[in-house]
Every structure is written in C-alpha cells, then in structure tokens.
C-alpha cells in the first residue's frame, strides 16, 4: 500500500505473460511462490486434457496449501484463468500441487467415498458428504462411477455444494 492507503495498481503493459497456456499458468504460480518467499521451483507437465504444475522443494508447503487446501485451490483457479483468459471452451484443466497435497487429498476423498457407499448400502439411504469444490466432487464421482450398487449426484449451491451417495434402485430393492 502507498502512504495514502491506496493499493498500487499494475498497468497492463507491466504484466508480461507468455502466450502458451501452460507457460502462462506456470508464470502465475512462480510469481506467487516468489512473492510468498516459500522457496521452491515449478515443474510443468502437460497432457491432452490437463496442465499439471507442481511446486517442488518449497520451505513451507502448508503456507501455499492453506487451511483445507483453500489457498492452493484459489491459486489453481487464478492460474487457470491466466492460462485461458477468454474462457476457451476446449481449455485444459489446470491442476496445481505442493508437497504432495493433491495425492493425499485424493486418497482421503476416495476413502470417504468408499465409507459413504458402504453406509448408503448398509442403511439403504442416501449419504451426504461434506461440502467440497467441483474439483473434489469430480474425484468422488469418478471414483464411484463404475460401481453398480451406488450412484452419486451433487446438491446445493457453492460454496456448500455437496455430493450425495445413494444405493442404486436395484441394490436398494435387494436389501
């Protein structure tokens, strides 16, 4: 902030991002890592449908991850917007990880999904999971999609949108 309490403004010509979407997203992540002074480098991997950016060697991954992943989720959203500023329809998904958080979180979500599925089958009723963002809901949907005994759907509005796991009709009828 300046002495007058105003936030300094960056002019568009001061912002120089590469043309390539993966490089644009990586540049945003590198700038945030540098600004937070957490150390670490950025590694980029790209596939047909995804841009993966891993922050490696950071001194304090918790600072970059934030409580319940809120900081890294926000950074992922900003990096995706920077990579595809026009909101292109055929854009790739941008995934940012630090300290192996995404893998640990995916494992926790899959275990919660399995517990919810077993509870839904045991009691013959729908089970609501805690609210989660669209990225995490997709992990749960994908994890349970091949099961013939349960089905999933999302309910509610952001930020309280949650995933519901229910017995399939034929599974409920069999119990």
Backbone as a chain_set.jsonl record, in Angstrom:
{"seq": "XXXXXXXXXXXXXXXXXXXXXXXXXXXXXXXXXXXXXXXXXXXXXXXXXXXXXXXXXXXXXXXXXXXXXXXXXXXXXXXXXXXXXXXXXXXXXXXXXXXXXXXXXXXXXXXXXXXXXXXXXXXXXXXXXXXXXXXXXXXXXXXXXXXXXXXXXXXXXXXXXXXXXXXXXXXXXXX", "coords": {"N": [[0.832, -1.185, 0.0], [0.362, 2.282, -0.565], [1.368, 5.411, 0.98], [-0.979, 6.89, 1.178], [-2.929, 5.013, 1.592], [-3.766, 3.691, -0.63], [-3.959, 0.989, -2.901], [-1.267, -0.117, -4.82], [-1.376, 0.016, -8.342], [-1.117, -2.172, -11.052], [-0.247, -1.661, -14.329], [-1.527, -2.798, -17.485], [0.56, -3.084, -19.391], [2.694, -3.658, -17.783], [2.421, -6.228, -17.039], [3.628, -9.147, -18.095], [2.978, -11.974, -19.659], [3.611, -15.25, -20.9], [2.642, -16.555, -24.169], [1.766, -19.219, -24.513], [-0.57, -21.397, -22.944], [0.138, -23.242, -20.766], [2.615, -22.227, -19.97], [1.818, -19.675, -19.234], [0.182, -20.188, -16.997], [2.099, -21.387, -15.324], [3.841, -19.225, -14.968], [2.297, -17.503, -13.403], [2.045, -19.044, -11.062], [4.761, -19.261, -10.338], [5.279, -16.556, -9.779], [3.661, -16.136, -7.527], [4.775, -17.979, -5.712], [7.316, -16.852, -5.46], [6.596, -14.34, -4.384], [5.506, -15.078, -1.928], [7.723, -16.029, -0.761], [8.426, -18.721, -0.259], [10.239, -20.407, -1.304], [11.403, -22.936, -3.59], [10.818, -24.622, -6.708], [9.102, -24.67, -9.898], [7.48, -27.207, -11.635], [6.297, -28.302, -14.723], [3.896, -30.302, -16.321], [2.239, -31.566, -19.133], [-0.726, -32.784, -20.602], [-3.131, -34.12, -22.962], [-5.539, -33.192, -21.911], [-4.995, -31.817, -19.575], [-3.115, -29.555, -17.525], [-0.507, -29.854, -15.45], [0.917, -28.523, -12.6], [3.545, -28.536, -10.463], [4.762, -27.514, -7.381], [7.875, -27.67, -6.158], [10.186, -28.543, -3.582], [9.642, -26.517, -1.822], [9.911, -24.439, 1.093], [7.917, -24.25, 3.056], [5.285, -25.913, 2.576], [2.72, -25.849, 3.639], [1.954, -23.189, 3.854], [1.493, -22.496, 1.219], [-0.488, -24.32, 0.579], [-2.6, -23.907, 2.426], [-5.446, -23.63, 4.717], [-7.429, -26.463, 4.708], [-6.815, -26.696, 2.024], [-7.525, -24.34, 0.792], [-5.97, -22.129, -0.1], [-4.28, -23.17, -2.132], [-6.241, -24.075, -3.866], [-7.431, -21.654, -4.608], [-5.247, -20.436, -5.88], [-4.948, -22.244, -7.969], [-7.314, -21.764, -9.379], [-6.891, -19.085, -10.188], [-4.569, -19.395, -11.741], [-5.585, -20.999, -13.78], [-7.41, -19.243, -14.95], [-5.61, -17.338, -15.869], [-4.198, -18.859, -17.711], [-6.119, -19.413, -19.613], [-7.548, -16.909, -20.523], [-9.746, -16.037, -22.003], [-11.665, -17.86, -21.484], [-11.805, -20.196, -23.066], [-13.593, -22.797, -24.688], [-12.503, -25.298, -25.2], [-10.567, -25.622, -23.333], [-7.872, -26.772, -21.224], [-7.774, -28.579, -18.127], [-6.395, -27.126, -15.243], [-4.133, -28.107, -12.837], [-2.76, -27.702, -9.712], [-0.163, -28.579, -7.511], [1.369, -28.992, -4.312], [3.833, -30.117, -2.158], [2.849, -32.738, -2.311], [0.163, -32.633, -1.74], [-2.231, -32.894, -3.31], [-2.344, -35.627, -4.041], [-2.509, -36.855, -1.508], [-4.923, -35.725, -0.645], [-6.681, -36.703, -2.597], [-6.618, -39.44, -1.98], [-7.786, -39.365, 0.59], [-10.34, -38.402, -0.061], [-11.282, -40.495, -1.679], [-11.352, -42.579, 0.189], [-13.311, -41.557, 1.927], [-15.455, -41.564, 0.157], [-15.764, -44.32, -0.288], [-16.484, -45.13, 2.316], [-18.909, -43.734, 2.576], [-20.376, -44.97, 0.546], [-20.548, -47.605, 1.52], [-22.0, -47.101, 3.864], [-24.378, -46.075, 2.768], [-25.327, -48.362, 1.471], [-25.538, -50.161, 3.629], [-27.494, -48.984, 5.275], [-29.46, -48.407, 3.502], [-30.055, -45.879, 2.466], [-29.61, -42.462, 1.288], [-26.439, -40.817, 1.549], [-24.94, -37.906, 2.63], [-22.019, -36.196, 1.738], [-19.447, -34.052, 3.101], [-19.436, -30.526, 2.248], [-17.76, -29.693, -0.805], [-15.403, -28.553, -3.262], [-15.773, -28.232, -6.881], [-13.715, -29.598, -8.178], [-12.942, -31.535, -6.278], [-15.379, -32.876, -5.943], [-15.603, -34.058, -8.427], [-13.538, -35.947, -8.303], [-14.613, -37.768, -6.442], [-17.026, -38.544, -7.735], [-15.892, -39.773, -10.015], [-14.426, -41.818, -8.816], [-16.433, -43.495, -7.798], [-18.011, -44.118, -9.981], [-17.99, -46.512, -11.513], [-19.132, -48.401, -9.948], [-21.746, -50.674, -9.48], [-23.629, -50.717, -7.539], [-24.089, -48.313, -6.223], [-24.928, -44.809, -6.658], [-24.12, -41.421, -7.581], [-24.705, -37.947, -7.001], [-24.744, -34.345, -7.174], [-25.706, -31.785, -4.868], [-27.148, -28.655, -3.833], [-25.796, -25.302, -3.475], [-22.835, -23.516, -4.423], [-20.846, -22.063, -1.868], [-21.456, -24.388, -0.578], [-22.025, -26.745, -1.861], [-22.597, -30.155, -2.16], [-21.795, -33.667, -2.341], [-23.835, -36.478, -2.918], [-24.273, -39.797, -2.005], [-25.955, -42.622, -3.006], [-27.846, -45.694, -2.66], [-28.216, -47.704, -5.571], [-31.28, -48.196, -7.336], [-31.872, -50.955, -7.86], [-30.055, -52.135, -6.122], [-30.968, -51.241, -3.65], [-33.451, -52.457, -3.599], [-32.742, -55.089, -3.347], [-31.967, -55.354, -0.736]], "CA": [[0.0, 0.0, 0.0], [1.064, 3.554, -0.55], [1.104, 6.168, 2.2], [-2.358, 7.354, 1.161], [-3.83, 3.904, 1.779], [-4.185, 3.141, -1.915], [-3.248, -0.193, -3.37], [-0.598, 0.18, -6.09], [-2.04, -0.597, -9.491], [-0.257, -2.6, -12.153], [-0.79, -1.359, -15.647], [-1.444, -3.992, -18.34], [1.849, -3.247, -20.065], [3.657, -4.164, -16.813], [2.192, -7.654, -16.897], [4.051, -9.859, -19.301], [2.798, -13.412, -19.543], [3.851, -15.945, -22.167], [1.46, -16.854, -24.986], [1.37, -20.611, -24.302], [-1.348, -21.518, -21.707], [0.869, -23.883, -19.669], [3.639, -21.277, -19.526], [1.109, -18.58, -18.553], [-0.204, -20.679, -15.674], [3.33, -21.57, -14.552], [4.365, -17.901, -14.619], [1.495, -17.009, -12.279], [2.434, -19.819, -9.877], [6.118, -18.831, -9.977], [5.193, -15.223, -9.176], [3.094, -16.276, -6.178], [5.793, -18.653, -4.897], [8.347, -15.844, -5.177], [6.033, -13.307, -3.506], [5.335, -15.656, -0.595], [9.065, -16.377, -0.293], [8.425, -20.078, 0.275], [11.266, -21.187, -1.986], [10.87, -23.999, -4.433], [10.704, -24.427, -8.146], [7.847, -25.09, -10.511], [7.616, -28.205, -12.698], [5.066, -28.347, -15.516], [3.649, -31.462, -17.181], [1.023, -31.286, -19.887], [-1.319, -33.87, -21.381], [-4.161, -33.637, -23.88], [-6.654, -32.54, -21.23], [-4.628, -31.272, -18.272], [-1.824, -28.92, -17.26], [-0.154, -30.106, -14.057], [2.009, -27.681, -12.119], [3.964, -28.962, -9.133], [5.74, -26.673, -6.694], [8.764, -28.635, -5.522], [11.277, -28.029, -2.774], [9.256, -25.332, -1.057], [10.275, -24.499, 2.503], [6.721, -24.413, 3.876], [4.155, -26.168, 1.68], [1.449, -25.528, 4.298], [1.613, -21.806, 3.525], [0.965, -22.497, -0.144], [-1.691, -25.157, 0.551], [-3.652, -23.217, 3.172], [-6.375, -24.432, 5.507], [-8.302, -27.298, 3.879], [-6.465, -26.521, 0.616], [-8.167, -23.136, 0.241], [-5.009, -21.274, -0.801], [-3.853, -23.803, -3.383], [-7.409, -24.085, -4.751], [-7.566, -20.298, -5.155], [-4.145, -20.26, -6.823], [-5.272, -23.066, -9.133], [-8.351, -21.031, -10.12], [-6.262, -17.911, -10.804], [-3.668, -19.872, -12.797], [-6.423, -21.456, -14.896], [-7.928, -18.04, -15.62], [-4.485, -16.723, -16.585], [-3.858, -19.726, -18.843], [-7.2, -19.327, -20.604], [-8.258, -15.688, -20.126], [-11.006, -15.884, -22.728], [-12.559, -18.951, -21.117], [-11.972, -21.065, -24.228], [-14.39, -23.985, -24.412], [-11.69, -26.509, -25.274], [-9.414, -25.436, -22.46], [-7.429, -27.884, -20.397], [-7.886, -28.389, -16.692], [-5.129, -26.766, -14.609], [-4.036, -28.703, -11.508], [-1.544, -27.278, -9.013], [0.124, -29.371, -6.323], [2.522, -28.611, -3.489], [4.082, -31.035, -1.056], [2.07, -33.965, -2.455], [-1.172, -32.42, -1.169], [-3.322, -33.396, -4.165], [-2.395, -37.085, -3.931], [-3.034, -37.17, -0.174], [-6.333, -35.326, -0.607], [-7.428, -37.65, -3.419], [-6.76, -40.659, -1.187], [-8.762, -39.111, 1.654], [-11.665, -38.31, -0.689], [-11.684, -41.833, -2.115], [-11.719, -43.334, 1.392], [-14.607, -41.025, 2.37], [-16.448, -42.046, -0.81], [-15.989, -45.738, -0.001], [-17.248, -45.207, 3.57], [-20.27, -43.271, 2.289], [-21.032, -46.014, -0.245], [-20.876, -48.712, 2.423], [-23.075, -46.638, 4.744], [-25.6, -45.996, 1.956], [-25.796, -49.727, 1.249], [-25.893, -50.772, 4.912], [-28.715, -48.4, 5.824], [-30.438, -48.259, 2.437], [-30.45, -44.471, 2.303], [-28.592, -41.559, 0.752], [-25.467, -40.27, 2.496], [-24.349, -36.638, 2.188], [-20.636, -35.905, 2.112], [-19.217, -32.645, 3.434], [-19.292, -29.667, 1.065], [-16.448, -29.704, -1.449], [-15.388, -27.823, -4.533], [-16.078, -29.057, -8.057], [-12.559, -30.456, -8.442], [-13.017, -32.663, -5.358], [-16.581, -33.656, -6.262], [-15.283, -34.856, -9.617], [-12.737, -37.088, -7.846], [-15.521, -38.733, -5.819], [-17.879, -39.086, -8.808], [-15.07, -40.66, -10.843], [-14.05, -42.988, -8.021], [-17.582, -44.382, -7.587], [-18.839, -44.241, -11.195], [-18.04, -47.87, -12.045], [-19.834, -49.293, -9.022], [-23.122, -50.929, -9.918], [-24.537, -50.719, -6.393], [-24.358, -46.956, -5.734], [-24.88, -43.714, -7.625], [-23.786, -40.141, -6.96], [-25.131, -36.688, -7.614], [-24.414, -33.175, -6.361], [-26.837, -30.966, -4.434], [-26.825, -27.407, -3.16], [-25.133, -24.217, -4.185], [-21.495, -23.175, -3.943], [-19.731, -22.968, -1.565], [-21.939, -25.511, 0.224], [-22.458, -27.837, -2.731], [-22.11, -31.428, -1.62], [-22.031, -34.865, -3.122], [-24.714, -37.435, -2.251], [-24.075, -41.179, -2.442], [-27.205, -43.351, -2.762], [-27.912, -47.033, -3.253], [-28.965, -47.76, -6.837], [-32.608, -48.761, -7.108], [-31.842, -52.411, -7.79], [-29.309, -52.517, -4.918], [-31.846, -50.982, -2.51], [-34.516, -53.449, -3.636], [-32.183, -56.381, -2.96], [-31.718, -55.415, 0.714]], "C": [[0.872, 1.242, 0.0], [0.703, 4.285, 0.725], [-0.344, 6.623, 2.295], [-3.37, 6.241, 1.327], [-4.329, 3.287, 0.485], [-3.334, 1.929, -2.27], [-2.576, 0.154, -4.688], [-1.257, -0.603, -7.22], [-1.008, -0.957, -10.557], [-0.955, -2.277, -13.46], [-0.623, -2.588, -16.538], [-0.093, -4.175, -19.013], [2.934, -3.746, -19.109], [3.541, -5.675, -16.643], [2.607, -8.35, -18.182], [3.962, -11.355, -19.039], [3.056, -14.043, -20.904], [2.538, -16.211, -22.913], [0.896, -18.248, -24.699], [0.625, -20.754, -22.968], [-0.587, -22.142, -20.535], [1.929, -22.945, -19.104], [3.004, -20.101, -18.793], [0.746, -18.994, -17.125], [1.023, -20.83, -14.781], [3.906, -20.235, -14.111], [3.604, -17.309, -13.438], [1.903, -17.727, -10.995], [3.826, -19.411, -9.412], [6.099, -17.473, -9.293], [4.657, -15.297, -7.751], [4.101, -16.937, -5.245], [6.888, -17.662, -4.512], [7.828, -14.792, -4.2], [5.858, -13.812, -2.078], [6.662, -16.042, 0.045], [9.098, -17.752, 0.365], [9.501, -20.95, -0.364], [10.61, -22.222, -2.881], [10.779, -23.605, -5.882], [9.391, -24.976, -8.654], [8.152, -26.054, -11.648], [6.272, -28.329, -13.402], [5.034, -29.624, -16.344], [2.305, -31.224, -17.859], [0.574, -32.526, -20.648], [-2.385, -33.274, -22.293], [-5.264, -32.85, -23.181], [-6.284, -31.836, -19.926], [-3.248, -30.624, -18.292], [-1.558, -29.127, -15.777], [1.053, -29.258, -13.696], [2.318, -28.107, -10.69], [4.991, -27.978, -8.6], [6.584, -27.624, -5.863], [9.839, -27.934, -4.72], [10.927, -26.794, -1.968], [9.57, -25.536, 0.419], [9.068, -24.822, 3.378], [5.511, -24.654, 2.979], [2.812, -25.812, 2.308], [1.006, -24.104, 3.984], [0.982, -21.729, 2.141], [-0.336, -23.301, -0.25], [-2.852, -24.451, 1.252], [-4.57, -24.185, 3.903], [-7.353, -25.14, 4.577], [-8.049, -27.088, 2.385], [-7.015, -25.26, -0.021], [-7.202, -22.28, -0.568], [-4.603, -21.89, -2.135], [-5.02, -23.897, -4.37], [-7.609, -22.717, -5.396], [-6.472, -20.022, -6.185], [-4.407, -21.05, -8.107], [-6.316, -22.361, -10.005], [-7.739, -19.838, -10.865], [-5.344, -18.334, -11.953], [-4.458, -20.349, -14.016], [-6.991, -20.273, -15.667], [-6.828, -17.342, -16.41], [-4.125, -17.536, -17.828], [-4.861, -19.578, -19.977], [-8.071, -18.112, -20.3], [-9.591, -15.485, -20.83], [-12.014, -16.964, -22.395], [-12.825, -19.906, -22.265], [-12.691, -22.355, -23.843], [-13.542, -25.262, -24.407], [-10.468, -26.431, -24.363], [-9.112, -26.694, -21.644], [-7.667, -27.547, -18.929], [-6.494, -28.077, -16.146], [-5.155, -27.321, -13.187], [-2.703, -28.292, -10.901], [-1.387, -28.118, -7.757], [1.342, -28.801, -5.612], [2.642, -29.627, -2.366], [3.277, -32.322, -1.12], [0.649, -33.86, -1.931], [-2.275, -33.072, -2.005], [-3.454, -34.915, -4.061], [-2.963, -37.505, -2.579], [-4.525, -36.862, -0.098], [-7.185, -36.284, -1.431], [-7.649, -38.951, -2.654], [-7.799, -40.504, -0.092], [-10.18, -39.043, 1.088], [-12.164, -39.68, -1.131], [-12.071, -42.701, -0.927], [-13.073, -42.869, 1.928], [-15.723, -41.504, 1.447], [-16.781, -43.513, -0.546], [-16.802, -45.916, 1.277], [-18.702, -44.799, 3.343], [-21.038, -44.325, 1.495], [-21.443, -47.182, 0.643], [-22.009, -48.332, 3.37], [-24.401, -46.577, 3.985], [-26.184, -47.39, 1.735], [-26.263, -50.383, 2.544], [-27.24, -50.288, 5.427], [-29.796, -48.169, 4.772], [-30.929, -46.842, 2.225], [-29.28, -43.656, 1.77], [-27.704, -41.028, 1.872], [-24.863, -39.012, 1.885], [-22.905, -36.559, 2.648], [-20.53, -34.424, 2.456], [-19.133, -31.819, 2.157], [-17.865, -29.728, 0.525], [-16.545, -28.969, -2.773], [-15.59, -28.79, -5.701], [-14.941, -30.026, -8.388], [-12.628, -31.712, -7.568], [-14.258, -33.515, -5.611], [-16.331, -34.561, -7.466], [-14.462, -36.089, -9.235], [-13.651, -38.166, -7.277], [-16.436, -39.366, -6.869], [-17.104, -40.123, -9.628], [-14.729, -41.946, -10.102], [-15.202, -43.989, -7.908], [-18.364, -44.71, -8.864], [-18.968, -45.665, -11.72], [-18.719, -48.863, -11.102], [-21.276, -49.456, -9.479], [-24.12, -50.815, -8.775], [-24.853, -49.336, -5.831], [-24.313, -45.961, -6.888], [-24.608, -42.42, -6.874], [-24.436, -39.002, -7.728], [-24.772, -35.561, -6.657], [-25.682, -32.398, -6.048], [-26.321, -29.694, -3.793], [-26.116, -26.429, -4.063], [-23.76, -23.981, -3.581], [-21.62, -22.079, -2.891], [-20.154, -24.198, -0.765], [-22.43, -26.688, -0.611], [-21.805, -29.127, -2.25], [-22.472, -32.58, -2.536], [-22.872, -35.826, -2.289], [-24.474, -38.808, -2.868], [-25.319, -41.961, -2.035], [-27.102, -44.769, -3.294], [-28.652, -46.945, -4.587], [-30.287, -48.467, -6.547], [-32.579, -50.272, -6.956], [-31.07, -52.903, -6.564], [-30.18, -52.329, -3.687], [-32.95, -52.035, -2.447], [-34.025, -54.815, -3.163], [-31.971, -56.491, -1.458], [-32.979, -55.47, 1.503]], "O": [[1.991, 1.231, 0.513], [-0.168, 3.841, 1.473], [-0.882, 6.728, 3.397], [-4.57, 6.492, 1.215], [-5.227, 2.445, 0.507], [-2.142, 1.872, -1.968], [-3.234, 0.668, -5.593], [-1.645, -1.759, -7.045], [-0.147, -0.152, -10.911], [-2.129, -2.597, -13.648], [0.33, -3.346, -16.361], [0.357, -5.306, -19.189], [3.982, -4.21, -19.559], [4.468, -6.321, -16.154], [1.995, -8.153, -19.231], [4.763, -11.924, -18.297], [2.756, -13.447, -21.939], [1.456, -16.1, -22.337], [-0.32, -18.427, -24.649], [1.125, -20.282, -21.946], [-0.655, -21.625, -19.42], [2.117, -22.88, -17.889], [3.58, -19.583, -17.837], [0.973, -18.248, -16.173], [0.992, -20.444, -13.612], [4.41, -20.12, -12.994], [4.204, -16.68, -12.566], [2.086, -17.09, -9.958], [4.049, -19.234, -8.214], [6.829, -17.259, -8.325], [5.147, -14.595, -6.866], [4.264, -16.501, -4.105], [7.334, -17.641, -3.365], [8.546, -14.394, -3.283], [6.042, -13.055, -1.124], [6.725, -16.344, 1.237], [9.718, -17.932, 1.413], [9.653, -22.114, 0.006], [9.386, -22.348, -2.907], [10.679, -22.43, -6.234], [8.662, -25.659, -7.935], [8.975, -25.766, -12.516], [5.232, -28.447, -12.754], [6.02, -29.985, -16.987], [1.357, -30.744, -17.238], [1.382, -33.227, -21.257], [-2.519, -32.054, -22.38], [-5.859, -31.949, -23.773], [-7.162, -31.311, -19.241], [-2.338, -31.083, -18.982], [-2.307, -28.628, -14.937], [2.072, -29.27, -14.387], [1.456, -28.044, -9.814], [5.964, -27.647, -9.278], [6.074, -28.303, -4.972], [10.342, -26.881, -5.109], [11.817, -26.095, -1.482], [9.506, -26.652, 0.933], [9.184, -25.585, 4.337], [4.786, -23.714, 2.652], [1.86, -25.504, 1.591], [-0.19, -23.841, 3.862], [0.035, -20.971, 1.928], [-1.188, -22.991, -1.082], [-3.963, -24.407, 0.723], [-4.481, -25.4, 3.73], [-8.022, -24.504, 3.762], [-8.952, -27.278, 1.57], [-6.98, -25.117, -1.243], [-7.576, -21.757, -1.618], [-4.585, -21.203, -3.156], [-4.812, -23.808, -5.58], [-7.919, -22.624, -6.584], [-6.738, -19.444, -7.238], [-4.118, -20.572, -9.204], [-6.208, -22.365, -11.231], [-8.04, -19.614, -12.038], [-5.342, -17.708, -13.013], [-4.043, -20.126, -15.153], [-7.047, -20.298, -16.896], [-7.078, -16.814, -17.493], [-3.789, -16.973, -18.87], [-4.497, -19.614, -21.152], [-9.212, -18.266, -19.866], [-10.476, -14.82, -20.292], [-13.107, -16.986, -22.961], [-13.949, -20.38, -22.427], [-12.422, -22.933, -22.79], [-13.849, -26.204, -23.677], [-9.461, -27.097, -24.602], [-9.974, -27.543, -21.416], [-7.75, -26.379, -18.548], [-5.517, -28.707, -16.552], [-6.08, -27.045, -12.423], [-1.647, -28.506, -11.496], [-2.351, -28.346, -7.026], [2.225, -28.208, -6.231], [1.656, -29.954, -1.705], [3.041, -32.946, -0.085], [-0.005, -34.877, -1.7], [-3.157, -33.731, -1.456], [-4.569, -35.433, -3.999], [-3.799, -38.405, -2.507], [-5.298, -37.647, 0.451], [-8.288, -36.643, -1.019], [-8.748, -39.504, -2.678], [-8.605, -41.406, 0.134], [-11.116, -39.569, 1.692], [-13.345, -39.991, -0.974], [-13.019, -43.481, -1.019], [-13.893, -43.691, 2.337], [-16.82, -41.815, 1.912], [-17.949, -43.902, -0.578], [-17.706, -46.75, 1.327], [-19.619, -45.441, 3.855], [-22.223, -44.549, 1.745], [-22.558, -47.691, 0.53], [-22.884, -49.152, 3.649], [-25.435, -46.986, 4.512], [-27.399, -47.575, 1.804], [-27.276, -51.083, 2.555], [-28.033, -51.071, 5.951], [-30.916, -47.782, 5.104], [-32.081, -46.625, 1.85], [-28.128, -44.09, 1.795], [-28.159, -40.817, 2.996], [-24.341, -39.039, 0.77], [-22.602, -36.823, 3.811], [-21.423, -33.64, 2.137], [-18.795, -32.348, 1.099], [-16.898, -29.804, 1.282], [-17.63, -28.789, -3.328], [-15.578, -30.008, -5.524], [-15.188, -31.148, -8.83], [-12.401, -32.821, -8.052], [-14.2, -34.74, -5.506], [-16.8, -35.698, -7.505], [-14.675, -37.165, -9.792], [-13.489, -39.346, -7.588], [-16.603, -40.585, -6.891], [-17.606, -41.214, -9.898], [-14.741, -43.03, -10.685], [-14.973, -45.199, -7.922], [-19.295, -45.513, -8.817], [-19.987, -45.991, -12.329], [-18.859, -50.039, -11.436], [-21.941, -48.479, -9.823], [-25.328, -50.816, -9.008], [-25.788, -49.193, -5.043], [-23.743, -46.23, -7.945], [-24.84, -42.336, -5.668], [-24.68, -39.088, -8.932], [-24.525, -35.794, -5.474], [-26.613, -32.353, -6.852], [-25.206, -29.651, -3.274], [-25.871, -26.689, -5.241], [-23.54, -24.21, -2.392], [-22.48, -21.212, -3.048], [-19.302, -24.968, -0.321], [-23.173, -27.535, -0.114], [-20.607, -29.168, -1.972], [-23.348, -32.467, -3.393], [-22.644, -35.972, -1.088], [-24.473, -38.965, -4.089], [-25.699, -41.966, -0.864], [-26.373, -45.032, -4.251], [-29.614, -46.188, -4.711], [-30.381, -49.251, -5.603], [-33.187, -50.817, -6.035], [-31.384, -53.962, -6.021], [-30.147, -53.154, -2.775], [-33.341, -52.459, -1.36], [-34.806, -55.608, -2.637], [-31.81, -57.597, -0.942], [-32.936, -55.524, 2.732]]}, "num_chains": 1, "name": "protein.A"}
